[in-house]
């Protein structure tokens, strides 16, 4: 059954066909109505259908329906060597591909026992790429969220600034969105000559642009009224549902794996962990979730500046530096079960590996999707809201279906 963005289901015959539904016509009262919101076009964030029961304009219940993309990431990963999985990792959260690669590669390196042998320049380049991609991901989240509730200009501004980042990442890797740049044991290639200077110019350009976006969107009276006190996610509920990332921090819990686990060179860097404070509404509402992402953009800029300073002073390029020096010819970890996690733009991305000690192909590879866990809490914070507020709640989650339907 092909649905438009919003389909009002008056006729019970509309509930038949191939897509399963939780509610049947006989389950609804005379005042209630079933509305299918989605699925969206696959060229957007992904395809997702919400089965929404309404009483007038009030949402009674929400049932998310997944299963349209069928990425089959985990089965692909179990049929090829560890190092050949990286291009598939890019396609999970394709808006934050560098961050995906960083998490996956770090797990394989820990299984091989070579994590501490990676050159510091390599680690700083990895963090630099991850934070640039974090900025690009948050720009999509903030820009499209404004678009969801009627603000067009912030979206155009965010896409304009994101384009600068994508061009730099393409300059480094040769690809626009799916990079295959961070390799097990190193990198595909060192930074291009002049990249550090170009990145410094971008940081100088971006700082006032972030302030403009804050004033235009986050401090806008209409935007505040649409998002403050809407979709409030309490800290306990977030923890019980396994919510992570900006959604969890917006609920008041200062939990960031870059600090908690201290992986890569993050312990050597100075940055803050923003949390929701209920400045204009309630802690954990839609406004706080966007505010935390905005503040993380400012902190990512600080991290990028520190990485650039280290790459141009203490760990600058030399003739004997080889980003592929530690790349193993054959990846064959000892027999073990292993789990690694990292702080992606949307939350905790984890990879569970099972190796048999004989093959260079993982026996089991499981991706722990932060988008899946964050999306699962939507019904809990949507009951009793207006339909317009439900759209605002869904937009504030910032999920990518490539990672949800993996």
Protein Blocks (a to p, Z undefined) as FASTA:
>chain_A
ZZdfbdcdfblklmgcjbdcfbdfklpcfkbccddedjddfklnbdcddddddehjacfb
dcddehklonolmmmmmmccfklmmmmmmmmmmmlmmlmmmmmmmmmmmmnopmmmpcfk
lmmmmmmmmmmmmmmmmmmmmmmmmmmnopaklmmmmmmmmmmmmmmmmmmnopaklnol
acghiafbdcdehklmmmmmmmmmmmmmmmmmmmmmmmpmklmmmmgopaiacfklmmmn
opghjllmmnopacdfklmnopajllmpccdddddehlmmcghiaklmmmmmmmmmmmmm
mmmmmmmmmmmmmmcccfklcfklmmcfbdcddddddddddddfkbccddddddehlacc
dfbdcdddfklmmmmmmmmmmgopafklmmmmmmmnopafklmmZZ
